[in-house]
Amino acid sequence: MLSSQQLEAYITQHLDCQYIKVSGDDGTHFEAVIVSDAFVGKNRVQQHQLVYGALGDRMRAEIHALSMKTYTPQMWQELSQPL
């Protein structure tokens, strides 16, 4: 069974992340928040494709479902600032 920490490691091995948080308790269904410079200039679908590319065949073999929220560092900073 896959852990959240293992999934984080798989992603960060192939994608430079300024911030990443993966959660999920059953070993096959996960939620992730990922912040990366690699997402700059890309739409949401392209951002998710980068993450799927980082995971490779693991998406078919080990991971049943991955819900993602992807952000550029600038978007993440704007979300983090108080109104």
Z-matrix of the N, CA and C atoms (Angstrom, degrees):
N
C 1 1.451
C 2 1.529 1 109.76
N 3 1.299 2 116.22 1 139.40
C 4 1.459 3 123.56 2 -177.16
C 5 1.528 4 110.48 3 -85.85
N 6 1.327 5 116.83 4 138.01
C 7 1.466 6 120.71 5 176.92
C 8 1.527 7 110.02 6 -99.84
N 9 1.310 8 116.06 7 163.00
C 10 1.466 9 121.66 8 176.59
C 11 1.524 10 110.76 9 -59.56
N 12 1.330 11 116.39 10 -39.55
C 13 1.471 12 120.75 11 -179.80
C 14 1.526 13 111.27 12 -65.66
N 15 1.332 14 117.51 13 -38.50
C 16 1.457 15 120.32 14 177.50
C 17 1.523 16 110.61 15 -64.87
N 18 1.325 17 116.47 16 -41.35
C 19 1.461 18 120.32 17 179.27
C 20 1.523 19 110.55 18 -64.11
N 21 1.330 20 117.83 19 -42.60
C 22 1.469 21 121.02 20 175.17
C 23 1.522 22 110.25 21 -57.01
N 24 1.329 23 116.88 22 -44.76
C 25 1.461 24 121.10 23 -179.37
C 26 1.520 25 111.14 24 -63.47
N 27 1.332 26 118.38 25 -41.98
C 28 1.464 27 121.35 26 177.76
C 29 1.522 28 110.67 27 -58.11
N 30 1.325 29 116.59 28 -44.95
C 31 1.468 30 120.70 29 -177.99
C 32 1.525 31 110.65 30 -66.92
N 33 1.336 32 117.10 31 -47.10
C 34 1.467 33 119.97 32 -175.00
C 35 1.529 34 113.07 33 -72.89
N 36 1.319 35 118.09 34 -16.26
C 37 1.468 36 120.48 35 174.61
C 38 1.518 37 111.49 36 -66.13
N 39 1.339 38 116.79 37 -29.57
C 40 1.457 39 121.06 38 -174.31
C 41 1.528 40 114.43 39 -121.00
N 42 1.322 41 116.91 40 -2.19
C 43 1.458 42 120.88 41 -178.78
C 44 1.522 43 108.49 42 -141.44
N 45 1.324 44 116.22 43 121.81
C 46 1.463 45 120.84 44 179.70
C 47 1.526 46 108.81 45 -72.96
N 48 1.321 47 116.73 46 115.93
C 49 1.465 48 122.22 47 -176.09
C 50 1.519 49 110.17 48 -115.53
N 51 1.329 50 116.36 49 132.51
C 52 1.457 51 120.98 50 172.79
C 53 1.526 52 110.33 51 -78.94
N 54 1.324 53 115.42 52 -27.44
C 55 1.466 54 121.12 53 177.60
C 56 1.513 55 107.49 54 -154.18
N 57 1.314 56 116.21 55 140.25
C 58 1.465 57 120.78 56 174.19
C 59 1.521 58 108.63 57 -150.17
N 60 1.310 59 115.65 58 136.93
C 61 1.458 60 121.93 59 176.10
C 62 1.525 61 107.19 60 -141.51
N 63 1.322 62 115.85 61 118.57
C 64 1.457 63 121.60 62 178.87
C 65 1.523 64 108.15 63 -115.53
N 66 1.307 65 116.22 64 135.29
C 67 1.466 66 120.61 65 175.62
C 68 1.523 67 108.95 66 -131.02
N 69 1.301 68 115.16 67 157.98
C 70 1.461 69 122.44 68 -180.00
C 71 1.509 70 108.92 69 154.26
N 72 1.303 71 116.89 70 132.36
C 73 1.455 72 120.50 71 -172.82
C 74 1.523 73 114.87 72 -107.82
N 75 1.336 74 117.63 73 -14.16
C 76 1.465 75 117.33 74 -173.09
C 77 1.530 76 114.03 75 -97.54
N 78 1.333 77 117.69 76 -2.67
C 79 1.458 78 120.50 77 176.49
C 80 1.516 79 115.94 78 86.87
N 81 1.335 80 118.32 79 -6.45
C 82 1.461 81 120.96 80 178.81
C 83 1.528 82 113.65 81 -132.98
N 84 1.325 83 118.01 82 -20.23
C 85 1.464 84 123.00 83 179.94
C 86 1.530 85 108.50 84 -115.04
N 87 1.339 86 115.44 85 125.02
C 88 1.462 87 119.69 86 -174.17
C 89 1.521 88 111.14 87 -135.41
N 90 1.341 89 114.36 88 156.37
C 91 1.460 90 123.04 89 171.35
C 92 1.519 91 107.04 90 -124.49
N 93 1.333 92 116.30 91 140.11
C 94 1.460 93 119.61 92 -177.53
C 95 1.522 94 110.82 93 -138.53
N 96 1.333 95 114.57 94 143.10
C 97 1.463 96 123.10 95 168.54
C 98 1.524 97 105.03 96 -115.77
N 99 1.333 98 116.15 97 122.97
C 100 1.464 99 120.93 98 -173.89
C 101 1.521 100 108.98 99 -131.05
N 102 1.329 101 116.11 100 128.70
C 103 1.467 102 122.76 101 176.96
C 104 1.525 103 107.12 102 -118.30
N 105 1.339 104 116.12 103 124.68
C 106 1.459 105 119.44 104 -177.29
C 107 1.526 106 111.28 105 -151.59
N 108 1.339 107 115.91 106 143.17
C 109 1.467 108 121.35 107 172.20
C 110 1.523 109 111.19 108 -63.66
N 111 1.319 110 116.97 109 -24.54
C 112 1.465 111 121.19 110 -179.33
C 113 1.526 112 111.82 111 -63.27
N 114 1.329 113 117.48 112 -18.22
C 115 1.461 114 121.94 113 -178.35
C 116 1.533 115 113.17 114 -84.95
N 117 1.330 116 117.25 115 -11.29
C 118 1.464 117 121.04 116 -177.91
C 119 1.535 118 109.68 117 -60.67
N 120 1.331 119 115.71 118 129.66
C 121 1.462 120 121.78 119 177.89
C 122 1.518 121 114.28 120 80.15
N 123 1.321 122 117.48 121 5.49
C 124 1.456 123 121.21 122 -179.66
C 125 1.527 124 109.86 123 -113.90
N 126 1.322 125 115.29 124 146.87
C 127 1.459 126 118.42 125 176.33
C 128 1.528 127 109.47 126 -79.68
N 129 1.304 128 116.82 127 174.46
C 130 1.469 129 121.89 128 -174.75
C 131 1.537 130 111.84 129 -58.46
N 132 1.320 131 116.75 130 -42.99
C 133 1.473 132 120.02 131 179.87
C 134 1.530 133 110.23 132 -62.12
N 135 1.320 134 117.62 133 -44.85
C 136 1.466 135 121.04 134 178.85
C 137 1.528 136 111.57 135 -63.31
N 138 1.334 137 116.72 136 -37.54
C 139 1.464 138 120.88 137 177.33
C 140 1.519 139 110.33 138 -62.32
N 141 1.320 140 116.81 139 -45.69
C 142 1.462 141 120.77 140 -179.68
C 143 1.532 142 110.51 141 -65.96
N 144 1.336 143 116.96 142 -36.24
C 145 1.456 144 120.17 143 177.13
C 146 1.526 145 111.29 144 -62.26
N 147 1.327 146 117.47 145 -35.94
C 148 1.464 147 120.08 146 176.05
C 149 1.526 148 111.39 147 -62.28
N 150 1.327 149 116.27 148 -41.28
C 151 1.466 150 119.76 149 179.06
C 152 1.527 151 110.04 150 -67.74
N 153 1.333 152 117.52 151 -44.83
C 154 1.462 153 120.25 152 177.81
C 155 1.526 154 110.76 153 -60.17
N 156 1.334 155 116.23 154 -38.30
C 157 1.463 156 120.19 155 177.03
C 158 1.514 157 111.96 156 -63.42
N 159 1.331 158 116.54 157 -38.07
C 160 1.464 159 120.73 158 178.06
C 161 1.528 160 110.84 159 -65.28
N 162 1.315 161 116.44 160 -31.65
C 163 1.470 162 120.48 161 -178.74
C 164 1.525 163 112.57 162 -84.55
N 165 1.321 164 117.28 163 -23.31
C 166 1.460 165 121.30 164 177.89
C 167 1.524 166 112.56 165 57.42
N 168 1.328 167 115.26 166 -136.48
C 169 1.467 168 121.39 167 -176.31
C 170 1.516 169 113.54 168 -68.40
N 171 1.313 170 117.69 169 -11.26
C 172 1.462 171 119.86 170 179.72
C 173 1.535 172 111.43 171 -61.96
N 174 1.337 173 116.69 172 -27.68
C 175 1.468 174 119.53 173 178.72
C 176 1.522 175 110.84 174 -63.86
N 177 1.314 176 117.55 175 -31.54
C 178 1.463 177 120.24 176 179.05
C 179 1.528 178 111.92 177 -87.72
N 180 1.320 179 116.29 178 -32.33
C 181 1.456 180 119.73 179 -171.50
C 182 1.529 181 114.12 180 -94.61
N 183 1.330 182 117.59 181 -48.20
C 184 1.468 183 120.57 182 -170.95
C 185 1.524 184 114.42 183 -106.52
N 186 1.322 185 116.93 184 -26.24
C 187 1.467 186 120.77 185 -172.05
C 188 1.520 187 108.94 186 -112.40
N 189 1.318 188 115.76 187 120.35
C 190 1.457 189 119.81 188 179.30
C 191 1.530 190 111.19 189 -82.85
N 192 1.339 191 116.52 190 -41.42
C 193 1.464 192 120.22 191 -177.81
C 194 1.527 193 109.98 192 -148.32
N 195 1.330 194 115.10 193 137.23
C 196 1.460 195 121.53 194 177.27
C 197 1.516 196 108.43 195 -135.74
N 198 1.317 197 116.30 196 112.97
C 199 1.451 198 122.68 197 175.04
C 200 1.527 199 107.27 198 -95.49
N 201 1.335 200 116.53 199 126.32
C 202 1.464 201 120.20 200 -174.83
C 203 1.513 202 112.48 201 -123.16
N 204 1.327 203 113.84 202 146.20
C 205 1.458 204 122.46 203 165.25
C 206 1.522 205 104.32 204 -122.40
N 207 1.326 206 116.16 205 117.48
C 208 1.463 207 120.97 206 -177.21
C 209 1.527 208 109.72 207 -114.63
N 210 1.325 209 114.56 208 141.11
C 211 1.461 210 121.03 209 -176.83
C 212 1.523 211 110.42 210 -140.92
N 213 1.334 212 115.52 211 148.21
C 214 1.457 213 119.83 212 165.76
C 215 1.521 214 106.68 213 -78.02
N 216 1.338 215 118.51 214 161.07
C 217 1.466 216 119.24 215 176.98
C 218 1.533 217 112.79 216 -56.80
N 219 1.330 218 117.21 217 -37.25
C 220 1.465 219 119.95 218 179.65
C 221 1.530 220 110.83 219 -66.29
N 222 1.328 221 117.31 220 -43.84
C 223 1.467 222 120.56 221 177.68
C 224 1.525 223 110.50 222 -61.60
N 225 1.322 224 116.86 223 -41.30
C 226 1.465 225 122.12 224 -179.51
C 227 1.524 226 110.54 225 -63.97
N 228 1.330 227 116.25 226 -42.11
C 229 1.459 228 120.67 227 179.73
C 230 1.520 229 110.30 228 -64.60
N 231 1.324 230 117.28 229 -42.22
C 232 1.466 231 121.05 230 178.62
C 233 1.521 232 111.46 231 -62.73
N 234 1.327 233 118.11 232 -36.82
C 235 1.464 234 122.03 233 177.61
C 236 1.527 235 111.54 234 -68.33
N 237 1.318 236 115.94 235 -31.36
C 238 1.458 237 121.57 236 -175.37
C 239 1.516 238 113.98 237 -82.35
N 240 1.330 239 117.47 238 -14.61
C 241 1.461 240 120.40 239 -177.81
C 242 1.531 241 110.25 240 -83.05
N 243 1.326 242 116.14 241 136.23
C 244 1.468 243 119.72 242 177.44
C 245 1.518 244 111.69 243 -66.21
N 246 1.299 245 116.44 244 149.38
C 247 1.471 246 120.84 245 179.03
C 248 1.488 247 111.92 246 -81.29
